[in-house]
Amino acid sequence: MNSWSWIPMTGAEDEQVWNVICRQFHFSPSTTEFPSFQVPHSFVTYSTRDVKWKEIETVLSHILITLTDEGERIMALDWNHQGYWIDPRQPFERDEEGTWIIPALPDGDYNFFIARDFQWGYLGHPWEQSVTLFGENLMTAFEESGVFPDVIRRGERQMTFQPNESVNVYRQLLPRDDWKELVRIQLNQYSYPFEIKLLERPRNTKQQHDYEEWGVASHFIATETIQMERFLEGLTIPPMDMLSEEFDTVLRIRKQGQDIVLVSNQEVTMHGVIYEELKDSGTEYENFFDAILPHATFPLEVVFCGRGTLDDEDSIHAMTLNDTNWQAVFEDRLLHLLNRKEITSGFLPTNYSKPSQRTLENFMTEFMLIIPYNFILTRDATGRFGMFDHFCTNEKIAHFGNIDDIQHA
């Protein structure tokens, strides 16, 4: 096999890819129940019955070239078998029967060709005898080719809201570590009284979120704002790094037995959060700002964290938007991060070579938000927050703070 043409994924890479597919696509293999996945974008599913595999190979290989840059690799995946990083401009490896080693038409297993940033994909279903396409450019290219005559189903962009959830916000992501302001904003969504507890972890206690065994340093009922302000002004909770495994202090604020906000050395946990899930063909960044900007009152503070890609603490960057042109601000403030040597240490093949151009598109690919510890957080002039990441928001858009006017779908 041409070792440069098809690079086998490592076991860790293969596991990470399929974890993303199972989570984002709700992948549930079945020989009888179709479809077996839920595509989180607009999509179209074509029948592959009576379609010739040689014709599909020709069309698919050409389209893959048009969708990628020189030297860019994509993922070729075969469920429960070896996956590869492939260069569409190099010869495709074939088996003894003459077909690609991961076939363009599935012949007994799920065969996927997906962009490494998951912005488009070609998903082959062996038992339904179908191919599902997502990503606007990929869908358009196949529609223009006419190679698939029969449509089985289509799916359009959807927007759903999930209210009354919670989110953990790492204090390192808050400009000036202004967790007290976040507490004030949260309490403004409710009315007094509140139950206030300041808890301290005993030295022999390892379990972080079972507070029954924690010591109580302070416990009272706050009945008015001035009482709460005096308490907050005199309170110090030293910060810890977001990667710390343990924390020592928790401020717990409750109303009628329900948590409203918790503050630890590491994070602020906000309750009453609204999660928005966008299913679209755009990038994570585009979808995020499409959801945030229509509700925002400028100026809008934006914090980007690339801790999942960059090695050191110089991975958190704050900037301000005065209008909706976030692209220009990102190009001005963040493209220099593409020069960092660590950016190929994440979700990339071993022999991946960096693109020669430093563009916003390359930035969004290198700093994918599905990589753990890459975050984006916004706060507008009224105290409305938005956040998107892998762990804390589970790859959904979290709205919290002053969000009374959000309309639920």
SESE-243657 format. One record per residue (C-alpha): residue in one letter; y, x, z; residue number from 1. Coordinates in nm, 2 decimals, decimal comma. Layout:
residu = A; Y = Y; X = X; Z = Z; num = NUM
...
//
This chain:
residu = M; Y = 0,00; X = 0,00; Z = 0,00; num = 1
residu = N; Y = 0,35; X = 0,12; Z = -0,08; num = 2
residu = S; Y = 0,47; X = 0,20; Z = 0,28; num = 3
residu = W; Y = 0,84; X = 0,16; Z = 0,18; num = 4
residu = S; Y = 0,80; X = -0,16; Z = -0,01; num = 5
residu = W; Y = 0,62; X = -0,36; Z = 0,27; num = 6
residu = I; Y = 0,68; X = -0,23; Z = 0,62; num = 7
residu = P; Y = 0,43; X = -0,38; Z = 0,87; num = 8
residu = M; Y = 0,60; X = -0,54; Z = 1,18; num = 9
residu = T; Y = 0,51; X = -0,39; Z = 1,51; num = 10
residu = G; Y = 0,33; X = -0,61; Z = 1,76; num = 11
residu = A; Y = 0,66; X = -0,66; Z = 1,96; num = 12
residu = E; Y = 0,85; X = -0,75; Z = 1,64; num = 13
residu = D; Y = 0,59; X = -0,99; Z = 1,53; num = 14
residu = E; Y = 0,58; X = -1,16; Z = 1,87; num = 15
residu = Q; Y = 0,96; X = -1,19; Z = 1,89; num = 16
residu = V; Y = 0,98; X = -1,34; Z = 1,54; num = 17
residu = W; Y = 0,71; X = -1,61; Z = 1,62; num = 18
residu = N; Y = 0,87; X = -1,68; Z = 1,95; num = 19
residu = V; Y = 1,20; X = -1,76; Z = 1,77; num = 20
residu = I; Y = 1,01; X = -1,98; Z = 1,52; num = 21
residu = C; Y = 0,82; X = -2,17; Z = 1,78; num = 22
residu = R; Y = 1,14; X = -2,23; Z = 1,98; num = 23
residu = Q; Y = 1,39; X = -2,30; Z = 1,70; num = 24
residu = F; Y = 1,15; X = -2,49; Z = 1,47; num = 25
residu = H; Y = 0,93; X = -2,65; Z = 1,73; num = 26
residu = F; Y = 0,64; X = -2,51; Z = 1,53; num = 27
residu = S; Y = 0,32; X = -2,71; Z = 1,59; num = 28
residu = P; Y = 0,04; X = -2,62; Z = 1,35; num = 29
residu = S; Y = -0,17; X = -2,92; Z = 1,24; num = 30
residu = T; Y = -0,41; X = -2,99; Z = 0,95; num = 31
residu = T; Y = -0,33; X = -3,37; Z = 0,96; num = 32
residu = E; Y = 0,01; X = -3,43; Z = 1,11; num = 33
residu = F; Y = 0,31; X = -3,34; Z = 0,89; num = 34
residu = P; Y = 0,56; X = -3,19; Z = 0,91; num = 35
residu = S; Y = 0,45; X = -2,91; Z = 1,14; num = 36
residu = F; Y = 0,80; X = -2,79; Z = 1,22; num = 37
residu = Q; Y = 1,15; X = -2,93; Z = 1,27; num = 38
residu = V; Y = 1,40; X = -2,73; Z = 1,07; num = 39
residu = P; Y = 1,73; X = -2,68; Z = 1,26; num = 40
residu = H; Y = 1,94; X = -2,70; Z = 0,94; num = 41
residu = S; Y = 1,97; X = -2,92; Z = 0,63; num = 42
residu = F; Y = 1,65; X = -2,88; Z = 0,44; num = 43
residu = V; Y = 1,44; X = -3,01; Z = 0,15; num = 44
residu = T; Y = 1,06; X = -3,02; Z = 0,13; num = 45
residu = Y; Y = 0,89; X = -3,00; Z = -0,21; num = 46
residu = S; Y = 0,53; X = -3,07; Z = -0,31; num = 47
residu = T; Y = 0,33; X = -2,77; Z = -0,44; num = 48
residu = R; Y = 0,06; X = -2,98; Z = -0,60; num = 49
residu = D; Y = 0,01; X = -2,89; Z = -0,97; num = 50
residu = V; Y = 0,26; X = -2,60; Z = -0,94; num = 51
residu = K; Y = 0,15; X = -2,27; Z = -1,09; num = 52
residu = W; Y = 0,16; X = -1,98; Z = -0,85; num = 53
residu = K; Y = 0,26; X = -1,72; Z = -1,11; num = 54
residu = E; Y = 0,57; X = -1,93; Z = -1,20; num = 55
residu = I; Y = 0,66; X = -1,96; Z = -0,83; num = 56
residu = E; Y = 0,62; X = -1,59; Z = -0,77; num = 57
residu = T; Y = 0,86; X = -1,52; Z = -1,06; num = 58
residu = V; Y = 1,12; X = -1,76; Z = -0,94; num = 59
residu = L; Y = 1,10; X = -1,68; Z = -0,57; num = 60
residu = S; Y = 1,12; X = -1,30; Z = -0,63; num = 61
residu = H; Y = 1,43; X = -1,34; Z = -0,84; num = 62
residu = I; Y = 1,60; X = -1,57; Z = -0,59; num = 63
residu = L; Y = 1,52; X = -1,34; Z = -0,30; num = 64
residu = I; Y = 1,70; X = -1,06; Z = -0,49; num = 65
residu = T; Y = 2,01; X = -1,28; Z = -0,54; num = 66
residu = L; Y = 2,03; X = -1,37; Z = -0,17; num = 67
residu = T; Y = 2,01; X = -1,02; Z = -0,04; num = 68
residu = D; Y = 2,21; X = -0,70; Z = -0,06; num = 69
residu = E; Y = 2,08; X = -0,37; Z = -0,18; num = 70
residu = G; Y = 1,84; X = -0,22; Z = 0,08; num = 71
residu = E; Y = 1,83; X = -0,54; Z = 0,28; num = 72
residu = R; Y = 1,49; X = -0,65; Z = 0,41; num = 73
residu = I; Y = 1,36; X = -1,00; Z = 0,49; num = 74
residu = M; Y = 1,06; X = -1,12; Z = 0,69; num = 75
residu = A; Y = 0,73; X = -1,21; Z = 0,52; num = 76
residu = L; Y = 0,52; X = -1,39; Z = 0,77; num = 77
residu = D; Y = 0,16; X = -1,51; Z = 0,77; num = 78
residu = W; Y = 0,06; X = -1,71; Z = 1,08; num = 79
residu = N; Y = -0,19; X = -1,53; Z = 1,30; num = 80
residu = H; Y = -0,19; X = -1,23; Z = 1,06; num = 81
residu = Q; Y = 0,02; X = -0,92; Z = 1,00; num = 82
residu = G; Y = 0,39; X = -0,98; Z = 0,92; num = 83
residu = Y; Y = 0,61; X = -0,75; Z = 0,71; num = 84
residu = W; Y = 0,96; X = -0,64; Z = 0,65; num = 85
residu = I; Y = 0,99; X = -0,65; Z = 0,27; num = 86
residu = D; Y = 1,25; X = -0,53; Z = 0,01; num = 87
residu = P; Y = 1,27; X = -0,79; Z = -0,27; num = 88
residu = R; Y = 1,38; X = -0,52; Z = -0,51; num = 89
residu = Q; Y = 1,05; X = -0,33; Z = -0,46; num = 90
residu = P; Y = 0,71; X = -0,42; Z = -0,61; num = 91
residu = F; Y = 0,54; X = -0,70; Z = -0,41; num = 92
residu = E; Y = 0,20; X = -0,59; Z = -0,27; num = 93
residu = R; Y = -0,10; X = -0,79; Z = -0,41; num = 94
residu = D; Y = -0,45; X = -0,86; Z = -0,30; num = 95
residu = E; Y = -0,77; X = -0,82; Z = -0,50; num = 96
residu = E; Y = -0,72; X = -1,16; Z = -0,66; num = 97
residu = G; Y = -0,38; X = -1,06; Z = -0,79; num = 98
residu = T; Y = -0,16; X = -1,27; Z = -0,56; num = 99
residu = W; Y = 0,10; X = -1,15; Z = -0,31; num = 100
residu = I; Y = -0,07; X = -1,04; Z = 0,01; num = 101
residu = I; Y = 0,15; X = -1,31; Z = 0,17; num = 102
residu = P; Y = 0,13; X = -1,58; Z = -0,10; num = 103
residu = A; Y = 0,43; X = -1,76; Z = -0,25; num = 104
residu = L; Y = 0,21; X = -2,07; Z = -0,24; num = 105
residu = P; Y = 0,02; X = -2,11; Z = 0,09; num = 106
residu = D; Y = -0,35; X = -2,08; Z = 0,04; num = 107
residu = G; Y = -0,50; X = -2,17; Z = 0,38; num = 108
residu = D; Y = -0,23; X = -2,06; Z = 0,63; num = 109
residu = Y; Y = 0,14; X = -2,09; Z = 0,69; num = 110
residu = N; Y = 0,33; X = -1,84; Z = 0,48; num = 111
residu = F; Y = 0,70; X = -1,79; Z = 0,55; num = 112
residu = F; Y = 0,98; X = -1,59; Z = 0,38; num = 113
residu = I; Y = 1,28; X = -1,59; Z = 0,61; num = 114
residu = A; Y = 1,61; X = -1,40; Z = 0,63; num = 115
residu = R; Y = 1,62; X = -1,17; Z = 0,93; num = 116
residu = D; Y = 1,92; X = -1,37; Z = 1,07; num = 117
residu = F; Y = 1,73; X = -1,70; Z = 1,02; num = 118
residu = Q; Y = 2,01; X = -1,84; Z = 0,80; num = 119
residu = W; Y = 1,77; X = -1,93; Z = 0,52; num = 120
residu = G; Y = 1,40; X = -1,96; Z = 0,48; num = 121
residu = Y; Y = 1,11; X = -2,06; Z = 0,26; num = 122
residu = L; Y = 0,83; X = -2,22; Z = 0,46; num = 123
residu = G; Y = 0,49; X = -2,28; Z = 0,31; num = 124
residu = H; Y = 0,26; X = -2,55; Z = 0,46; num = 125
residu = P; Y = -0,10; X = -2,51; Z = 0,34; num = 126
residu = W; Y = -0,24; X = -2,85; Z = 0,44; num = 127
residu = E; Y = 0,05; X = -3,07; Z = 0,34; num = 128
residu = Q; Y = 0,07; X = -2,85; Z = 0,02; num = 129
residu = S; Y = 0,44; X = -2,82; Z = 0,05; num = 130
residu = V; Y = 0,73; X = -2,57; Z = 0,07; num = 131
residu = T; Y = 1,03; X = -2,64; Z = 0,29; num = 132
residu = L; Y = 1,36; X = -2,47; Z = 0,21; num = 133
residu = F; Y = 1,66; X = -2,44; Z = 0,43; num = 134
residu = G; Y = 1,99; X = -2,25; Z = 0,37; num = 135
residu = E; Y = 2,24; X = -2,39; Z = 0,12; num = 136
residu = N; Y = 2,21; X = -2,10; Z = -0,13; num = 137
residu = L; Y = 1,83; X = -2,10; Z = -0,13; num = 138
residu = M; Y = 1,81; X = -2,47; Z = -0,17; num = 139
residu = T; Y = 2,06; X = -2,47; Z = -0,46; num = 140
residu = A; Y = 1,89; X = -2,19; Z = -0,64; num = 141
residu = F; Y = 1,55; X = -2,37; Z = -0,63; num = 142
residu = E; Y = 1,71; X = -2,70; Z = -0,73; num = 143
residu = E; Y = 1,87; X = -2,53; Z = -1,04; num = 144
residu = S; Y = 1,54; X = -2,36; Z = -1,13; num = 145
residu = G; Y = 1,35; X = -2,69; Z = -1,15; num = 146
residu = V; Y = 1,03; X = -2,52; Z = -1,05; num = 147
residu = F; Y = 0,95; X = -2,79; Z = -0,79; num = 148
residu = P; Y = 0,97; X = -3,13; Z = -0,95; num = 149
residu = D; Y = 0,86; X = -3,35; Z = -0,66; num = 150
residu = V; Y = 1,06; X = -3,39; Z = -0,33; num = 151
residu = I; Y = 0,87; X = -3,50; Z = -0,02; num = 152
residu = R; Y = 1,16; X = -3,53; Z = 0,22; num = 153
residu = R; Y = 1,51; X = -3,42; Z = 0,29; num = 154
residu = G; Y = 1,70; X = -3,36; Z = 0,62; num = 155
residu = E; Y = 2,07; X = -3,35; Z = 0,67; num = 156
residu = R; Y = 2,30; X = -3,20; Z = 0,93; num = 157
residu = Q; Y = 2,27; X = -3,37; Z = 1,26; num = 158
residu = M; Y = 2,47; X = -3,34; Z = 1,58; num = 159
residu = T; Y = 2,33; X = -3,45; Z = 1,92; num = 160
residu = F; Y = 2,48; X = -3,43; Z = 2,27; num = 161
residu = Q; Y = 2,29; X = -3,38; Z = 2,60; num = 162
residu = P; Y = 2,51; X = -3,46; Z = 2,90; num = 163
residu = N; Y = 2,47; X = -3,39; Z = 3,27; num = 164
residu = E; Y = 2,31; X = -3,05; Z = 3,23; num = 165
residu = S; Y = 2,39; X = -2,71; Z = 3,39; num = 166
residu = V; Y = 2,48; X = -2,37; Z = 3,27; num = 167
residu = N; Y = 2,49; X = -2,02; Z = 3,42; num = 168
residu = V; Y = 2,79; X = -1,82; Z = 3,33; num = 169
residu = Y; Y = 2,78; X = -1,45; Z = 3,41; num = 170
residu = R; Y = 3,09; X = -1,34; Z = 3,59; num = 171
residu = Q; Y = 3,12; X = -1,03; Z = 3,37; num = 172
residu = L; Y = 3,20; X = -1,27; Z = 3,08; num = 173
residu = L; Y = 3,50; X = -1,42; Z = 3,27; num = 174
residu = P; Y = 3,83; X = -1,25; Z = 3,19; num = 175
residu = R; Y = 3,96; X = -1,11; Z = 3,52; num = 176
residu = D; Y = 3,65; X = -1,24; Z = 3,70; num = 177
residu = D; Y = 3,84; X = -1,56; Z = 3,77; num = 178
residu = W; Y = 3,55; X = -1,75; Z = 3,91; num = 179
residu = K; Y = 3,78; X = -1,92; Z = 4,16; num = 180
residu = E; Y = 3,97; X = -2,08; Z = 3,87; num = 181
residu = L; Y = 3,64; X = -2,20; Z = 3,72; num = 182
residu = V; Y = 3,56; X = -2,36; Z = 4,06; num = 183
residu = R; Y = 3,89; X = -2,53; Z = 4,07; num = 184
residu = I; Y = 3,85; X = -2,66; Z = 3,71; num = 185
residu = Q; Y = 3,51; X = -2,79; Z = 3,80; num = 186
residu = L; Y = 3,62; X = -2,97; Z = 4,12; num = 187
residu = N; Y = 3,90; X = -3,14; Z = 3,93; num = 188
residu = Q; Y = 3,64; X = -3,34; Z = 3,75; num = 189
residu = Y; Y = 3,54; X = -3,50; Z = 4,08; num = 190
residu = S; Y = 3,71; X = -3,65; Z = 4,39; num = 191
residu = Y; Y = 3,70; X = -3,53; Z = 4,75; num = 192
residu = P; Y = 3,52; X = -3,49; Z = 4,99; num = 193
residu = F; Y = 3,29; X = -3,20; Z = 4,91; num = 194
residu = E; Y = 3,02; X = -3,02; Z = 5,11; num = 195
residu = I; Y = 3,09; X = -2,65; Z = 5,12; num = 196
residu = K; Y = 2,82; X = -2,39; Z = 5,22; num = 197
residu = L; Y = 2,85; X = -2,01; Z = 5,21; num = 198
residu = L; Y = 2,50; X = -1,86; Z = 5,21; num = 199
residu = E; Y = 2,38; X = -1,51; Z = 5,27; num = 200
residu = R; Y = 2,04; X = -1,38; Z = 5,16; num = 201
residu = P; Y = 1,82; X = -1,23; Z = 5,44; num = 202
residu = R; Y = 1,71; X = -0,88; Z = 5,36; num = 203
residu = N; Y = 1,35; X = -0,97; Z = 5,35; num = 204
residu = T; Y = 1,40; X = -1,27; Z = 5,11; num = 205
residu = K; Y = 1,32; X = -1,20; Z = 4,75; num = 206
residu = Q; Y = 1,32; X = -1,55; Z = 4,60; num = 207
residu = Q; Y = 1,67; X = -1,60; Z = 4,47; num = 208
residu = H; Y = 1,71; X = -1,98; Z = 4,42; num = 209
residu = D; Y = 1,53; X = -2,12; Z = 4,73; num = 210
residu = Y; Y = 1,83; X = -2,13; Z = 4,96; num = 211
residu = E; Y = 1,64; X = -2,30; Z = 5,25; num = 212
residu = E; Y = 1,57; X = -1,96; Z = 5,41; num = 213
residu = W; Y = 1,92; X = -1,82; Z = 5,35; num = 214
residu = G; Y = 2,16; X = -1,77; Z = 5,64; num = 215
residu = V; Y = 2,46; X = -2,00; Z = 5,66; num = 216
residu = A; Y = 2,79; X = -1,80; Z = 5,70; num = 217
residu = S; Y = 3,01; X = -2,11; Z = 5,67; num = 218
residu = H; Y = 2,95; X = -2,49; Z = 5,64; num = 219
residu = F; Y = 3,21; X = -2,76; Z = 5,64; num = 220
residu = I; Y = 3,33; X = -3,07; Z = 5,46; num = 221
residu = A; Y = 3,65; X = -3,03; Z = 5,25; num = 222
residu = T; Y = 3,85; X = -3,34; Z = 5,24; num = 223
residu = E; Y = 4,17; X = -3,23; Z = 5,06; num = 224
residu = T; Y = 4,29; X = -2,97; Z = 4,81; num = 225
residu = I; Y = 4,49; X = -2,76; Z = 5,06; num = 226
residu = Q; Y = 4,18; X = -2,71; Z = 5,27; num = 227
residu = M; Y = 3,98; X = -2,60; Z = 4,97; num = 228
residu = E; Y = 4,26; X = -2,36; Z = 4,86; num = 229
residu = R; Y = 4,28; X = -2,19; Z = 5,19; num = 230
residu = F; Y = 3,91; X = -2,13; Z = 5,19; num = 231
residu = L; Y = 3,90; X = -1,99; Z = 4,84; num = 232
residu = E; Y = 4,20; X = -1,77; Z = 4,90; num = 233
residu = G; Y = 4,03; X = -1,60; Z = 5,19; num = 234
residu = L; Y = 3,69; X = -1,57; Z = 5,02; num = 235
residu = T; Y = 3,55; X = -1,26; Z = 4,85; num = 236
residu = I; Y = 3,22; X = -1,25; Z = 4,67; num = 237
residu = P; Y = 3,17; X = -0,90; Z = 4,53; num = 238
residu = P; Y = 3,05; X = -0,90; Z = 4,16; num = 239
residu = M; Y = 2,72; X = -0,76; Z = 4,04; num = 240
residu = D; Y = 2,61; X = -0,66; Z = 3,69; num = 241
residu = M; Y = 2,45; X = -0,94; Z = 3,48; num = 242
residu = L; Y = 2,12; X = -0,74; Z = 3,47; num = 243
residu = S; Y = 2,09; X = -0,72; Z = 3,84; num = 244
residu = E; Y = 1,77; X = -0,87; Z = 3,97; num = 245
residu = E; Y = 1,90; X = -0,98; Z = 4,31; num = 246
residu = F; Y = 2,22; X = -1,11; Z = 4,46; num = 247
residu = D; Y = 2,33; X = -1,15; Z = 4,82; num = 248
residu = T; Y = 2,59; X = -1,43; Z = 4,85; num = 249
residu = V; Y = 2,60; X = -1,79; Z = 4,72; num = 250
residu = L; Y = 2,89; X = -2,04; Z = 4,75; num = 251
residu = R; Y = 2,73; X = -2,38; Z = 4,71; num = 252
residu = I; Y = 2,95; X = -2,69; Z = 4,66; num = 253
residu = R; Y = 2,79; X = -3,03; Z = 4,66; num = 254
residu = K; Y = 2,89; X = -3,40; Z = 4,65; num = 255
residu = Q; Y = 2,66; X = -3,67; Z = 4,77; num = 256
residu = G; Y = 2,37; X = -3,43; Z = 4,79; num = 257
residu = Q; Y = 2,41; X = -3,31; Z = 4,43; num = 258
residu = D; Y = 2,52; X = -2,96; Z = 4,33; num = 259
residu = I; Y = 2,85; X = -2,94; Z = 4,15; num = 260
residu = V; Y = 2,91; X = -2,56; Z = 4,13; num = 261
residu = L; Y = 2,74; X = -2,25; Z = 4,27; num = 262
residu = V; Y = 2,89; X = -1,90; Z = 4,27; num = 263
residu = S; Y = 2,68; X = -1,59; Z = 4,34; num = 264
residu = N; Y = 2,76; X = -1,22; Z = 4,30; num = 265
residu = Q; Y = 2,62; X = -1,24; Z = 3,95; num = 266
residu = E; Y = 2,70; X = -1,58; Z = 3,80; num = 267
residu = V; Y = 2,87; X = -1,92; Z = 3,82; num = 268
residu = T; Y = 2,64; X = -2,22; Z = 3,78; num = 269
residu = M; Y = 2,83; X = -2,53; Z = 3,65; num = 270
residu = H; Y = 2,68; X = -2,87; Z = 3,66; num = 271
residu = G; Y = 2,78; X = -3,17; Z = 3,45; num = 272
residu = V; Y = 2,77; X = -2,96; Z = 3,14; num = 273
residu = I; Y = 2,74; X = -3,12; Z = 2,79; num = 274
residu = Y; Y = 2,51; X = -2,94; Z = 2,54; num = 275
residu = E; Y = 2,57; X = -2,99; Z = 2,17; num = 276
residu = E; Y = 2,30; X = -2,90; Z = 1,92; num = 277
residu = L; Y = 2,42; X = -2,85; Z = 1,57; num = 278
residu = K; Y = 2,17; X = -2,86; Z = 1,28; num = 279
residu = D; Y = 2,35; X = -2,70; Z = 0,99; num = 280
residu = S; Y = 2,31; X = -2,43; Z = 0,73; num = 281
residu = G; Y = 2,60; X = -2,21; Z = 0,86; num = 282
residu = T; Y = 2,57; X = -1,91; Z = 1,09; num = 283
residu = E; Y = 2,56; X = -1,93; Z = 1,47; num = 284
residu = Y; Y = 2,92; X = -1,82; Z = 1,49; num = 285
residu = E; Y = 3,04; X = -2,07; Z = 1,22; num = 286
residu = N; Y = 2,86; X = -2,36; Z = 1,40; num = 287
residu = F; Y = 3,00; X = -2,25; Z = 1,73; num = 288
residu = F; Y = 3,36; X = -2,25; Z = 1,62; num = 289
residu = D; Y = 3,32; X = -2,56; Z = 1,41; num = 290
residu = A; Y = 3,22; X = -2,73; Z = 1,74; num = 291
residu = I; Y = 3,48; X = -2,57; Z = 1,96; num = 292
residu = L; Y = 3,80; X = -2,55; Z = 1,76; num = 293
residu = P; Y = 3,86; X = -2,93; Z = 1,69; num = 294
residu = H; Y = 3,88; X = -2,99; Z = 2,07; num = 295
residu = A; Y = 4,07; X = -2,67; Z = 2,16; num = 296
residu = T; Y = 4,43; X = -2,65; Z = 2,28; num = 297
residu = F; Y = 4,57; X = -2,30; Z = 2,19; num = 298
residu = P; Y = 4,59; X = -2,03; Z = 2,29; num = 299
residu = L; Y = 4,21; X = -1,99; Z = 2,31; num = 300
residu = E; Y = 4,06; X = -1,70; Z = 2,50; num = 301
residu = V; Y = 3,74; X = -1,57; Z = 2,34; num = 302
residu = V; Y = 3,50; X = -1,33; Z = 2,51; num = 303
residu = F; Y = 3,23; X = -1,16; Z = 2,30; num = 304
residu = C; Y = 2,94; X = -0,98; Z = 2,47; num = 305
residu = G; Y = 2,71; X = -0,76; Z = 2,26; num = 306
residu = R; Y = 2,51; X = -0,63; Z = 2,56; num = 307
residu = G; Y = 2,18; X = -0,72; Z = 2,38; num = 308
residu = T; Y = 2,26; X = -0,48; Z = 2,10; num = 309
residu = L; Y = 2,49; X = -0,22; Z = 2,25; num = 310
residu = D; Y = 2,37; X = 0,02; Z = 2,52; num = 311
residu = D; Y = 2,65; X = 0,05; Z = 2,77; num = 312
residu = E; Y = 2,91; X = -0,16; Z = 2,95; num = 313
residu = D; Y = 3,16; X = -0,12; Z = 2,66; num = 314
residu = S; Y = 3,00; X = -0,43; Z = 2,51; num = 315
residu = I; Y = 3,23; X = -0,70; Z = 2,64; num = 316
residu = H; Y = 3,55; X = -0,77; Z = 2,44; num = 317
residu = A; Y = 3,82; X = -1,03; Z = 2,51; num = 318
residu = M; Y = 4,06; X = -1,16; Z = 2,25; num = 319
residu = T; Y = 4,30; X = -1,45; Z = 2,19; num = 320
residu = L; Y = 4,31; X = -1,71; Z = 1,91; num = 321
residu = N; Y = 4,64; X = -1,87; Z = 1,84; num = 322
residu = D; Y = 4,51; X = -2,08; Z = 1,55; num = 323
residu = T; Y = 4,18; X = -2,17; Z = 1,39; num = 324
residu = N; Y = 4,14; X = -1,84; Z = 1,20; num = 325
residu = W; Y = 3,88; X = -1,68; Z = 1,42; num = 326
residu = Q; Y = 3,74; X = -1,48; Z = 1,13; num = 327
residu = A; Y = 4,06; X = -1,27; Z = 1,10; num = 328
residu = V; Y = 4,06; X = -1,20; Z = 1,47; num = 329
residu = F; Y = 3,70; X = -1,09; Z = 1,47; num = 330
residu = E; Y = 3,75; X = -0,87; Z = 1,17; num = 331
residu = D; Y = 4,04; X = -0,70; Z = 1,34; num = 332
residu = R; Y = 3,89; X = -0,67; Z = 1,69; num = 333
residu = L; Y = 3,52; X = -0,64; Z = 1,65; num = 334
residu = L; Y = 3,42; X = -0,48; Z = 1,32; num = 335
residu = H; Y = 3,45; X = -0,13; Z = 1,47; num = 336
residu = L; Y = 3,14; X = -0,21; Z = 1,67; num = 337
residu = L; Y = 2,94; X = -0,18; Z = 1,35; num = 338
residu = N; Y = 3,00; X = 0,20; Z = 1,38; num = 339
residu = R; Y = 2,81; X = 0,22; Z = 1,70; num = 340
residu = K; Y = 2,48; X = 0,40; Z = 1,67; num = 341
residu = E; Y = 2,29; X = 0,15; Z = 1,88; num = 342
residu = I; Y = 2,32; X = -0,15; Z = 1,65; num = 343
residu = T; Y = 1,98; X = -0,08; Z = 1,49; num = 344
residu = S; Y = 1,79; X = -0,09; Z = 1,82; num = 345
residu = G; Y = 1,75; X = -0,46; Z = 1,83; num = 346
residu = F; Y = 1,59; X = -0,72; Z = 1,60; num = 347
residu = L; Y = 1,55; X = -0,48; Z = 1,30; num = 348
residu = P; Y = 1,27; X = -0,31; Z = 1,12; num = 349
residu = T; Y = 1,20; X = 0,05; Z = 1,21; num = 350
residu = N; Y = 1,31; X = 0,19; Z = 0,88; num = 351
residu = Y; Y = 1,61; X = -0,04; Z = 0,83; num = 352
residu = S; Y = 1,92; X = 0,13; Z = 0,68; num = 353
residu = K; Y = 2,26; X = 0,00; Z = 0,77; num = 354
residu = P; Y = 2,47; X = -0,18; Z = 0,51; num = 355
residu = S; Y = 2,74; X = 0,05; Z = 0,37; num = 356
residu = Q; Y = 3,01; X = -0,22; Z = 0,41; num = 357
residu = R; Y = 3,16; X = -0,33; Z = 0,74; num = 358
residu = T; Y = 3,22; X = -0,70; Z = 0,69; num = 359
residu = L; Y = 3,22; X = -1,01; Z = 0,91; num = 360
residu = E; Y = 2,90; X = -1,12; Z = 0,75; num = 361
residu = N; Y = 2,73; X = -0,79; Z = 0,85; num = 362
residu = F; Y = 2,87; X = -0,82; Z = 1,20; num = 363
residu = M; Y = 2,73; X = -1,17; Z = 1,24; num = 364
residu = T; Y = 2,39; X = -1,03; Z = 1,13; num = 365
residu = E; Y = 2,38; X = -0,72; Z = 1,34; num = 366
residu = F; Y = 2,51; X = -0,91; Z = 1,65; num = 367
residu = M; Y = 2,29; X = -1,22; Z = 1,62; num = 368
residu = L; Y = 2,34; X = -1,45; Z = 1,92; num = 369
residu = I; Y = 1,97; X = -1,52; Z = 1,94; num = 370
residu = I; Y = 1,93; X = -1,16; Z = 2,08; num = 371
residu = P; Y = 1,92; X = -1,18; Z = 2,46; num = 372
residu = Y; Y = 2,24; X = -1,08; Z = 2,63; num = 373
residu = N; Y = 2,46; X = -1,14; Z = 2,32; num = 374
residu = F; Y = 2,71; X = -1,41; Z = 2,42; num = 375
residu = I; Y = 3,02; X = -1,59; Z = 2,31; num = 376
residu = L; Y = 3,24; X = -1,77; Z = 2,56; num = 377
residu = T; Y = 3,57; X = -1,95; Z = 2,50; num = 378
residu = R; Y = 3,84; X = -2,10; Z = 2,73; num = 379
residu = D; Y = 4,13; X = -2,30; Z = 2,60; num = 380
residu = A; Y = 4,48; X = -2,37; Z = 2,75; num = 381
residu = T; Y = 4,36; X = -2,68; Z = 2,93; num = 382
residu = G; Y = 4,05; X = -2,52; Z = 3,10; num = 383
residu = R; Y = 3,79; X = -2,64; Z = 2,85; num = 384
residu = F; Y = 3,51; X = -2,39; Z = 2,81; num = 385
residu = G; Y = 3,25; X = -2,34; Z = 2,54; num = 386
residu = M; Y = 2,95; X = -2,10; Z = 2,54; num = 387
residu = F; Y = 2,66; X = -2,00; Z = 2,32; num = 388
residu = D; Y = 2,38; X = -1,75; Z = 2,38; num = 389
residu = H; Y = 2,00; X = -1,71; Z = 2,39; num = 390
residu = F; Y = 1,92; X = -1,74; Z = 2,77; num = 391
residu = C; Y = 2,19; X = -1,94; Z = 2,94; num = 392
residu = T; Y = 2,25; X = -2,21; Z = 2,69; num = 393
residu = N; Y = 1,91; X = -2,20; Z = 2,52; num = 394
residu = E; Y = 2,07; X = -2,15; Z = 2,18; num = 395
residu = K; Y = 2,28; X = -2,46; Z = 2,21; num = 396
residu = I; Y = 2,66; X = -2,50; Z = 2,25; num = 397
residu = A; Y = 2,76; X = -2,57; Z = 2,61; num = 398
residu = H; Y = 3,08; X = -2,75; Z = 2,68; num = 399
residu = F; Y = 3,21; X = -2,75; Z = 3,04; num = 400
residu = G; Y = 3,53; X = -2,75; Z = 3,25; num = 401
residu = N; Y = 3,79; X = -3,00; Z = 3,13; num = 402
residu = I; Y = 3,57; X = -3,19; Z = 2,89; num = 403
residu = D; Y = 3,66; X = -3,56; Z = 2,97; num = 404
residu = D; Y = 3,77; X = -3,64; Z = 2,61; num = 405
residu = I; Y = 3,45; X = -3,52; Z = 2,44; num = 406
residu = Q; Y = 3,29; X = -3,81; Z = 2,25; num = 407
residu = H; Y = 2,92; X = -3,84; Z = 2,30; num = 408
residu = A; Y = 2,71; X = -3,89; Z = 1,99; num = 409
//
